[in-house]
Amino acid sequence: MNITNDHYSSWINQLNSRNFIDKIKSDCKSDFLIIGAGYTGLSAARKLGYLNPQKKIILVDAQLAGEGASGRNSGYLVDTTLNDGFTSNKNLKSFEKKSKLYQEGIKAVKNFIKEYQVDCDWNHTGKFFASSNLSDKKILDNFSSLLTKLNFDNEIFFDKDLKKKLGTGFYKIGLYTKGGILLNPGKLVRAMVETLPENVSLYENTQLLKWNKNNNIIESEFKDFKIISKKIIFCTNGFLRSLGIKKKYNFPLTLTASMTRQLTNSEYEDMGKPKEWGVLPVRAMGATVRMTKDKRILIRNTAELHSPEKMSERSLIQRKKIHQLGLLKRFPKLPNNIIESTWSGVVCRSGNGSQIFDQIDQNIYVAGCYNGSGIGLGTLFGEQIAIKASGEHTNQINLIQNANKPNYLPPDPFLGIGIRTRLLYERFKANSEI
């Protein structure tokens, strides 16, 4: 079976095609210019439109809105994370701060889908942090203790019970948290595109080349035109660094995932007919695996320094082979040709797992760096940066601004060397979990 070209993920491929708006033909002006039309930019544009009904708002994206990292992720709306250093009691306060942000992110997404009656396969099924190594029990015990202190419902499962829930005997131990949600990120972000207010102008396939501040206005240069704006909001997440935004505090990673075709009835029955589930790795470079509502299996187990978003077919095939091996470990009865598509996406990381939310000049704003948790945090941060740019304030902004800030990163080439070394080390530690 041929793999799908990297231009789209399976989530997007399953949707109806949509028309996009051509590039702007000549120079123009706006009150607000938003760069990046993923979860953050779309949420910011929607909120700005309602807060400023008489203002001109322009939203641009270098490709099709929502079809970058937002439509390429694994579809986890997380309530907690494990692999960011917050697994011991000494980091209780830091973990509590971060968890509160996740809760607000879930609320933001939930409010959106309720207001617009969005069908995005929302499933409040929870999630598992699971491992094939019983030696990881200590990590999960510590994490369970931390979660309990913060009143998060959680439970540890072993071998047979895990197999019943997941349809695979690969995992020997897993910690379950109740608050996580699984959804279809393609359906969600498409709904955000389709519900933009009328005073928001969306321009796609419109790549920002350079920008500068001149007195109290922002001049943004594109291929054939300029946009002069009073305020600008950067919502490009994995591409913040390439635009010179907070370069000392973030870096991009490229993640690659594959998704199978729909399981046949017999394949599904052989697994024990498990309900929709999601597994996150105990080890940072282990595999993220989930079953979708329509009985497909997604696997993501490769991470590397940012490479071109549209990988070559050769590169995708190499990573697809790694995904096939990961599936075979977990589901040895599935055929070798079951993967339907393979794709890559760019995420933004900080050194300590913290996010970026800032007013970096009088009329320049930025929100991003979600460290792989972009559905909820991107939606929340987009709404709140729009409120901030409108001169208003909320309790959520207080919460965001009081959270831990990204730490300072070393300059290139030391940063690149450090990241590659760390990825190799984490991959070695997680070898059996890939």
Backbone torsions as a table, in degrees:
resi	resn	phi	psi	omega
1	MET	NA	129.4	179.3
2	ASN	-74.1	141.3	177.2
3	ILE	-82.4	152.1	177.9
4	THR	-73.0	140.4	174.9
5	ASN	-55.4	150.6	-173.7
6	ASP	-67.2	-4.2	-178.1
7	HIS	-61.1	-32.7	-179.0
8	TYR	-131.6	157.1	170.2
9	SER	-93.9	170.3	176.8
10	SER	-60.5	-35.8	180.0
11	TRP	-57.9	-43.7	-178.3
12	ILE	-76.9	-38.0	-179.4
13	ASN	-59.0	-28.6	-177.7
14	GLN	-80.0	-10.9	-178.8
15	LEU	-89.7	160.4	172.0
16	ASN	-66.6	143.3	177.1
17	SER	-67.0	154.4	179.8
18	ARG	-133.7	153.8	176.2
19	ASN	-77.4	143.3	175.7
20	PHE	-115.3	157.9	-177.0
21	ILE	-88.0	131.9	-179.0
22	ASP	-64.2	167.5	179.1
23	LYS	-63.7	155.2	174.9
24	ILE	-63.9	140.4	-174.8
25	LYS	-90.6	-20.9	-176.7
26	SER	-151.5	170.5	179.6
27	ASP	-58.0	146.9	178.7
28	CYS	-152.9	173.4	-179.3
29	LYS	-122.9	154.3	175.8
30	SER	-150.4	158.0	174.0
31	ASP	-77.4	-41.5	177.9
32	PHE	-129.0	135.7	171.7
33	LEU	-120.9	126.1	179.0
34	ILE	-111.6	127.3	179.3
35	ILE	-103.8	116.0	-179.9
36	GLY	106.2	119.8	-177.1
37	ALA	-116.8	55.9	168.6
38	GLY	-99.9	-153.8	-180.0
39	TYR	-55.5	-44.1	-176.1
40	THR	-67.7	-53.3	-177.0
41	GLY	-64.2	-40.6	178.8
42	LEU	-65.8	-41.0	178.6
43	SER	-67.9	-39.3	177.5
44	ALA	-63.7	-43.9	-179.2
45	ALA	-64.0	-42.4	179.9
46	ARG	-62.4	-46.1	-179.3
47	LYS	-67.1	-42.2	177.8
48	LEU	-60.6	-40.4	-179.0
49	GLY	-59.8	-39.3	-179.4
50	TYR	-80.0	-32.0	179.0
51	LEU	-77.9	-25.1	-175.0
52	ASN	-132.1	66.8	-172.8
53	PRO	-63.4	-22.1	-178.8
54	GLN	-96.6	-1.8	-177.3
55	LYS	-92.9	153.8	176.5
56	LYS	-92.6	122.9	-176.3
57	ILE	-121.5	126.6	177.8
58	ILE	-117.6	132.2	177.1
59	LEU	-119.7	125.0	-179.3
60	VAL	-123.8	152.1	175.4
61	ASP	-142.0	145.1	-178.0
62	ALA	-70.2	-20.4	175.9
63	GLN	-131.7	-146.0	178.7
64	LEU	-85.0	139.5	-176.2
65	ALA	-57.0	129.7	176.3
66	GLY	78.8	-1.6	-174.0
67	GLU	-107.0	14.1	169.2
68	GLY	-89.7	-133.0	-177.3
69	ALA	-60.0	-32.0	-177.5
70	SER	-61.4	-39.0	179.5
71	GLY	-93.5	8.9	-176.8
72	ARG	-117.1	-1.2	-175.0
73	ASN	-82.0	-176.3	-172.3
74	SER	-89.5	-5.6	175.1
75	GLY	82.4	27.8	175.4
76	TYR	-98.3	125.7	169.8
77	LEU	-104.6	97.7	-165.1
78	VAL	-89.7	147.3	173.5
79	ASP	-101.0	-23.8	178.9
80	THR	-146.6	160.1	170.9
81	THR	-127.4	158.9	-180.0
82	LEU	-113.4	-43.8	-168.2
83	ASN	-89.7	46.1	178.0
84	ASP	-131.0	20.5	176.6
85	GLY	89.5	-4.3	-176.6
86	PHE	-98.4	52.6	-177.2
87	THR	-114.1	13.8	177.8
88	SER	-129.3	159.2	-175.9
89	ASN	-64.0	-26.3	-179.2
90	LYS	-66.3	-18.8	179.1
91	ASN	-106.2	24.5	-174.8
92	LEU	-58.6	-47.1	-177.6
93	LYS	-64.4	-41.2	178.4
94	SER	-62.8	-43.8	179.3
95	PHE	-64.4	-39.4	179.4
96	GLU	-62.6	-43.1	177.7
97	LYS	-59.2	-47.7	-178.2
98	LYS	-64.9	-41.5	-178.9
99	SER	-63.0	-36.7	177.0
100	LYS	-62.8	-37.5	176.0
101	LEU	-63.3	-42.8	178.2
102	TYR	-60.8	-41.0	179.5
103	GLN	-62.6	-41.3	178.2
104	GLU	-67.2	-34.3	176.6
105	GLY	-64.2	-42.7	176.4
106	ILE	-60.2	-44.0	178.5
107	LYS	-60.1	-42.4	-178.4
108	ALA	-61.6	-45.1	178.6
109	VAL	-66.9	-43.4	-179.8
110	LYS	-61.0	-41.5	178.7
111	ASN	-63.9	-39.2	179.7
112	PHE	-64.6	-49.2	-176.6
113	ILE	-68.5	-28.0	176.5
114	LYS	-72.0	-44.5	-178.1
115	GLU	-63.2	-39.3	-174.8
116	TYR	-106.3	7.4	177.8
117	GLN	52.8	53.9	-174.7
118	VAL	-87.3	129.7	172.5
119	ASP	-94.4	103.0	179.6
120	CYS	-126.4	26.9	179.4
121	ASP	58.9	39.1	-179.5
122	TRP	-60.4	125.3	179.9
123	ASN	-139.5	108.2	179.4
124	HIS	-81.1	65.4	-173.2
125	THR	-96.4	-8.3	-174.4
126	GLY	80.5	-172.8	-179.8
127	LYS	-151.5	161.9	178.5
128	PHE	-115.1	139.2	161.2
129	PHE	-101.3	110.7	-169.4
130	ALA	-129.2	154.5	-178.3
131	SER	-144.5	151.6	174.6
132	SER	-87.5	-2.8	-177.4
133	ASN	-111.5	118.3	177.3
134	LEU	-64.7	-17.6	177.1
135	SER	-64.4	-17.0	177.8
136	ASP	-82.6	2.7	-179.9
137	LYS	-58.5	-38.4	-179.3
138	LYS	-61.4	-42.5	178.5
139	ILE	-60.7	-46.5	-177.1
140	LEU	-71.3	-33.9	175.4
141	ASP	-62.5	-44.3	178.3
142	ASN	-62.8	-41.9	-179.7
143	PHE	-67.0	-40.5	177.6
144	SER	-60.6	-41.4	178.7
145	SER	-62.3	-43.5	178.7
146	LEU	-62.4	-45.8	-179.9
147	LEU	-62.1	-41.1	-180.0
148	THR	-62.1	-40.5	178.5
149	LYS	-63.1	-27.3	179.5
150	LEU	-99.2	11.8	175.5
151	ASN	65.6	33.1	171.2
152	PHE	-91.2	124.1	175.0
153	ASP	-62.6	128.2	178.8
154	ASN	-153.8	158.2	-178.5
155	GLU	-153.8	141.6	177.6
156	ILE	-99.9	129.9	178.8
157	PHE	-116.1	155.5	178.6
158	PHE	-124.8	170.6	-178.6
159	ASP	-4.1	-84.8	-170.8
160	LYS	-63.6	-41.3	179.8
161	ASP	-66.0	-38.0	176.9
162	LEU	-65.0	-41.3	-179.7
163	LYS	-61.5	-39.2	177.8
164	LYS	-62.3	-38.6	-176.0
165	LYS	-81.4	-30.8	-172.2
166	LEU	-109.9	-16.0	-179.7
167	GLY	78.3	15.1	179.4
168	THR	-144.6	143.1	176.6
169	GLY	-93.2	9.6	-177.2
170	PHE	-64.0	-41.8	-174.1
171	TYR	-86.2	134.8	-178.9
172	LYS	-102.1	-22.6	179.6
173	ILE	-151.0	143.0	179.4
174	GLY	-153.6	141.6	175.7
175	LEU	-104.7	125.6	-177.2
176	TYR	-101.8	131.0	170.8
177	THR	-116.7	136.6	-169.6
178	LYS	-79.0	-25.9	-167.7
179	GLY	-82.4	-8.9	-176.8
180	GLY	-73.8	152.1	-179.7
181	ILE	-123.7	140.1	171.0
182	LEU	-107.2	139.5	178.8
183	LEU	-152.1	175.9	177.1
184	ASN	-96.9	106.6	-175.2
185	PRO	-66.3	-29.4	177.6
186	GLY	-64.0	-46.9	178.9
187	LYS	-63.0	-39.9	-178.1
188	LEU	-65.2	-50.1	-175.8
189	VAL	-71.0	-31.6	175.5
190	ARG	-62.7	-40.3	177.0
191	ALA	-62.2	-36.2	178.3
192	MET	-66.0	-35.8	176.4
193	VAL	-65.9	-43.4	-173.4
194	GLU	-77.2	-10.6	-178.3
195	THR	-112.1	18.9	176.7
196	LEU	-64.3	140.9	177.8
197	PRO	-63.6	158.7	-176.2
198	GLU	-64.9	-25.7	-178.4
199	ASN	-87.4	11.0	173.7
200	VAL	-105.3	122.8	176.4
201	SER	-99.9	119.8	-179.7
202	LEU	-101.0	127.9	176.5
203	TYR	-125.5	120.9	-176.3
204	GLU	-104.9	170.1	-174.4
205	ASN	50.1	40.0	-174.0
206	THR	-126.9	95.8	-173.0
207	GLN	-93.8	128.9	174.7
208	LEU	-71.3	126.6	180.0
209	LEU	-94.1	-46.8	176.0
210	LYS	-160.4	162.8	-179.5
211	TRP	-147.5	155.9	175.1
212	ASN	-156.6	156.5	177.5
213	LYS	-97.5	129.1	178.7
214	ASN	-126.0	105.9	-172.1
215	ASN	59.7	-118.1	-177.3
216	ASN	-107.6	17.9	178.4
217	ILE	-123.6	158.0	178.2
218	ILE	-109.6	126.4	175.2
219	GLU	-102.5	114.6	-180.0
220	SER	-110.6	124.4	-173.7
221	GLU	-105.2	128.9	176.1
222	PHE	-117.3	-172.6	-172.8
223	LYS	-61.7	-48.1	-172.6
224	ASP	-119.2	9.2	-174.9
225	PHE	-163.6	172.3	174.4
226	LYS	-124.9	151.5	170.8
227	ILE	-118.6	123.9	175.8
228	ILE	-99.4	119.5	-175.7
229	SER	-128.9	152.1	177.0
230	LYS	-77.5	-35.2	178.4
231	LYS	-139.3	150.2	178.7
232	ILE	-133.3	141.2	178.0
233	ILE	-124.6	121.4	178.8
234	PHE	-92.8	120.5	-177.3
235	CYS	-130.4	40.5	-172.1
236	THR	-96.0	-1.2	174.0
237	ASN	48.1	-103.5	-176.2
238	GLY	-62.7	-11.4	-179.5
239	PHE	-110.2	12.2	177.3
240	LEU	-59.0	-46.0	-176.0
241	ARG	-62.0	-41.0	-178.9
242	SER	-66.0	-20.6	176.8
243	LEU	-94.7	5.8	178.6
244	GLY	78.7	18.4	-176.6
245	ILE	-96.4	118.7	176.9
246	LYS	51.1	44.9	-173.9
247	LYS	-61.2	-28.0	-177.8
248	LYS	-81.0	-0.9	-171.5
249	TYR	-129.2	0.9	-178.9
250	ASN	-149.5	159.3	175.0
251	PHE	-151.3	152.9	-178.9
252	PRO	-92.4	146.4	169.4
253	LEU	-125.5	146.6	174.6
254	THR	-102.1	123.9	175.6
255	LEU	-108.8	145.4	179.9
256	THR	-126.1	136.3	-177.1
257	ALA	-133.1	160.9	173.3
258	SER	-133.0	153.9	174.9
259	MET	-134.2	140.1	179.3
260	THR	-79.8	168.6	165.0
261	ARG	-67.1	175.1	173.8
262	GLN	-64.7	137.3	175.6
263	LEU	-66.3	143.7	173.2
264	THR	-73.4	166.0	179.0
265	ASN	-59.5	-41.1	-179.0
266	SER	-68.2	-39.0	177.5
267	GLU	-63.1	-41.9	179.8
268	TYR	-67.4	-40.1	178.8
269	GLU	-66.8	-36.4	177.6
270	ASP	-61.4	-28.3	177.7
271	MET	-80.3	-8.7	-177.0
272	GLY	93.8	13.1	178.3
273	LYS	53.3	54.9	-179.6
274	PRO	-69.8	153.1	173.1
275	LYS	-72.6	163.7	178.2
276	GLU	-52.2	132.6	-176.3
277	TRP	-144.2	162.2	176.2
278	GLY	-139.0	134.7	179.0
279	VAL	-121.0	126.8	171.6
280	LEU	-106.9	149.1	-174.5
281	PRO	-77.8	149.4	171.5
282	VAL	-73.4	-41.8	176.3
283	ARG	-88.0	138.3	-170.0
284	ALA	-55.5	-36.7	-176.9
285	MET	-99.6	11.4	173.9
286	GLY	-71.0	177.9	-174.4
287	ALA	-86.3	136.1	166.1
288	THR	-89.8	126.7	-176.1
289	VAL	-137.0	139.2	176.0
290	ARG	-152.5	156.1	170.8
291	MET	-103.2	137.3	-178.5
292	THR	-90.3	172.0	179.3
293	LYS	-59.6	-37.3	-178.5
294	ASP	-93.8	22.3	171.0
295	LYS	65.7	47.9	165.5
296	ARG	-108.3	160.3	177.1
297	ILE	-118.7	126.9	176.1
298	LEU	-103.6	139.9	174.0
299	ILE	-136.6	136.5	177.0
300	ARG	-136.3	117.6	-177.3
301	ASN	-144.9	22.7	175.7
302	THR	-128.9	136.1	176.0
303	ALA	-142.8	137.3	-178.0
304	GLU	-154.7	164.2	175.6
305	LEU	-56.0	147.6	-172.8
306	HIS	-49.9	125.4	171.0
307	SER	-120.2	170.5	-178.2
308	PRO	-50.7	136.3	-174.1
309	GLU	-59.7	-36.9	175.6
310	LYS	-93.7	94.3	179.5
311	MET	-68.4	155.9	174.7
312	SER	-68.4	159.4	178.8
313	GLU	-61.2	-37.4	178.5
314	ARG	-60.8	-45.6	179.5
315	SER	-64.2	-40.7	179.0
316	LEU	-64.7	-39.6	179.1
317	ILE	-62.9	-39.7	178.0
318	GLN	-61.0	-42.5	-179.3
319	ARG	-75.5	-32.0	175.8
320	LYS	-60.1	-38.0	179.2
321	LYS	-62.4	-38.9	176.7
322	ILE	-64.2	-41.3	178.4
323	HIS	-64.9	-39.3	178.4
324	GLN	-61.5	-42.3	179.0
325	LEU	-64.0	-39.9	177.8
326	GLY	-63.0	-41.1	176.7
327	LEU	-65.5	-41.0	-178.7
328	LEU	-62.2	-37.5	177.0
329	LYS	-59.2	-40.7	-172.9
330	ARG	-89.2	-35.1	-176.0
331	PHE	-133.9	75.0	-173.7
332	PRO	-64.0	-17.9	-179.2
333	LYS	-83.5	-13.4	-179.2
334	LEU	-73.7	145.7	179.8
335	PRO	-68.4	157.5	-177.5
336	ASN	-70.4	-21.3	-176.1
337	ASN	-100.7	24.6	-173.3
338	ILE	-80.1	-18.5	179.8
339	ILE	-69.7	128.1	-176.7
340	GLU	-96.6	-35.8	-179.0
341	SER	-152.2	153.5	178.8
342	THR	-135.7	137.5	-175.9
343	TRP	-151.3	164.5	177.5
344	SER	-123.0	161.6	176.9
345	GLY	-154.6	154.7	-175.3
346	VAL	-105.6	127.8	176.3
347	VAL	-114.7	163.5	179.4
348	CYS	-110.6	132.1	179.5
349	ARG	-123.2	151.7	169.0
350	SER	-115.4	169.1	-177.1
351	GLY	-68.6	-26.9	-177.0
352	ASN	-120.2	13.7	176.7
353	GLY	78.9	12.0	-179.7
354	SER	-94.5	162.0	-174.9
355	GLN	-99.8	167.7	177.5
356	ILE	-109.8	126.7	176.3
357	PHE	-150.1	107.3	-168.4
358	ASP	-156.4	151.6	165.8
359	GLN	-104.9	104.8	-171.4
360	ILE	-91.4	-6.4	172.4
361	ASP	-159.5	178.5	-176.3
362	GLN	-52.8	-38.0	-175.8
363	ASN	-132.3	26.8	-179.6
364	ILE	-124.9	124.9	-174.9
365	TYR	-128.3	155.4	178.9
366	VAL	-148.4	141.9	174.5
367	ALA	-143.3	132.9	179.8
368	GLY	166.8	-159.8	179.6
369	CYS	62.1	68.6	-173.0
370	TYR	-94.7	-1.6	173.9
371	ASN	55.3	37.0	177.1
372	GLY	91.7	2.8	-179.8
373	SER	-118.6	50.0	-167.8
374	GLY	-80.5	-19.5	-176.3
375	ILE	-63.9	-57.8	-178.7
376	GLY	-73.3	-49.5	-177.2
377	LEU	-67.0	-37.9	178.3
378	GLY	-62.7	-42.5	177.9
379	THR	-63.9	-47.1	180.0
380	LEU	-64.0	-50.3	-175.9
381	PHE	-65.9	-35.1	177.5
382	GLY	-62.3	-47.2	178.7
383	GLU	-61.4	-44.3	-173.7
384	GLN	-75.0	-32.9	177.1
385	ILE	-70.0	-29.8	174.9
386	ALA	-67.4	-40.7	177.2
387	ILE	-63.4	-43.7	179.1
388	LYS	-63.1	-44.1	179.6
389	ALA	-66.7	-20.1	177.0
390	SER	-87.5	1.1	177.9
391	GLY	83.2	17.2	179.6
392	GLU	-112.5	174.4	-175.5
393	HIS	-142.6	150.9	179.5
394	THR	-141.0	167.2	174.2
395	ASN	-64.3	-33.0	178.5
396	GLN	-64.7	-37.2	176.1
397	ILE	-63.5	-40.8	175.5
398	ASN	-57.8	-45.5	-178.7
399	LEU	-61.8	-44.8	179.9
400	ILE	-64.1	-46.3	-175.9
401	GLN	-71.9	-21.2	177.7
402	ASN	-88.8	-7.7	178.5
403	ALA	-72.5	165.9	178.7
404	ASN	-60.0	143.2	179.1
405	LYS	-96.6	151.9	177.0
406	PRO	-59.4	142.5	179.2
407	ASN	-85.7	166.4	-176.8
408	TYR	-73.3	135.5	-179.6
409	LEU	-104.8	149.7	178.1
410	PRO	-68.5	157.7	-180.0
411	PRO	-75.1	162.7	171.6
412	ASP	-68.4	148.1	4.1
413	PRO	-86.6	-0.8	-175.7
414	PHE	-63.4	-34.8	178.7
415	LEU	-61.9	-48.5	-179.4
416	GLY	-61.1	-42.2	178.6
417	ILE	-62.6	-44.2	-180.0
418	GLY	-62.8	-42.8	-179.5
419	ILE	-64.7	-47.6	-179.4
420	ARG	-61.3	-41.0	178.2
421	THR	-63.2	-44.1	-179.6
422	ARG	-65.5	-40.4	178.6
423	LEU	-63.2	-41.7	178.1
424	LEU	-63.4	-42.7	179.2
425	TYR	-63.3	-47.4	-180.0
426	GLU	-65.6	-35.6	178.8
427	ARG	-67.2	-38.4	176.6
428	PHE	-62.1	-45.3	-179.8
429	LYS	-64.5	-31.1	-175.7
430	ALA	-100.4	14.9	-170.8
431	ASN	-50.9	-46.8	-177.5
432	SER	-71.7	-14.8	-177.0
433	GLU	-97.6	1.5	-179.1
434	ILE	-82.7	NA	NA
